[in-house]
């Protein structure tokens, strides 16, 4: 019953939110194109439910080929090492475009995730969707998280979630994955609604965003 109700909320909620955020999306798309390059981020696939990879839709907030540049361009070698040490988050990232700073601060880049929700690849509320290399690296760094990762991958990733509204990028992988696993075990319609109600403030305040 929970899964059926959650899916109905996901579909209706995604349609409603896309309509509400349409003006924001149009303005965002304009400024991204003004910077030059594609509107959507050219990032690799993420790990979805049961480990199934999927392409996540996000507004581009970084330079073109930012993902590959960080990993392969020699001038970003030190930055990449810092990126891995800090649980795949950077407090200051030179790859972010001028428009991207505002887009990321207020999580506007995540709005296209709602298209993934309509496709059934994501839910409005759920754990973070991780990159394959991120999971592999972080589980090696935090071996005790392997069981937690399997719990997290038993449910669909979300546009928003427990750690995003209570700390977001300010928490390391081991704490983040523990929060996501706790959500996966505790999840209910009421808990989902609670997280959804907290999300607008997290977006407006930009607290912890990177």
C-alpha angles and dihedrals in degrees: 000000000000093000092049094049091044091053092050090050090047094053097043092040094049092050091048095046094047089054092047094047096042094104090048090049093051093049091045092050090051094054093044091054089046088060088051130248136059123335095227125062116259095219128144123260121286129225111260136183113328089006094293111152120231139173111251118211114226135157109254111253098165139058118284114284090010093153094054094040092057092052101038111023110094092217089064095048095106091043091052092052090051089047092056094043091053095054094265095305131111126201090203120026120181091199092070114105123226092256089041093065092065093038092055097039091060096033092243088141088068096059094090087060084083087074088059088051091055089049090053094243094111140021127224088245123034146097122311117276107238133203114248093239090047093056092045093049096043095047087053090051093044105031092176090066096068094095091045091053091054089053091049092050091054090078136046117272116247141227086228132012150168098288094042092061096040105041109336114185093000093081126077124240097263092055093039094052090046090054091048091049090049089053092050090054097041101037120138137150091262093050090049091051091049091054092045091053091052094048100078091059091048089053095045096045095042088211111177094355120150 
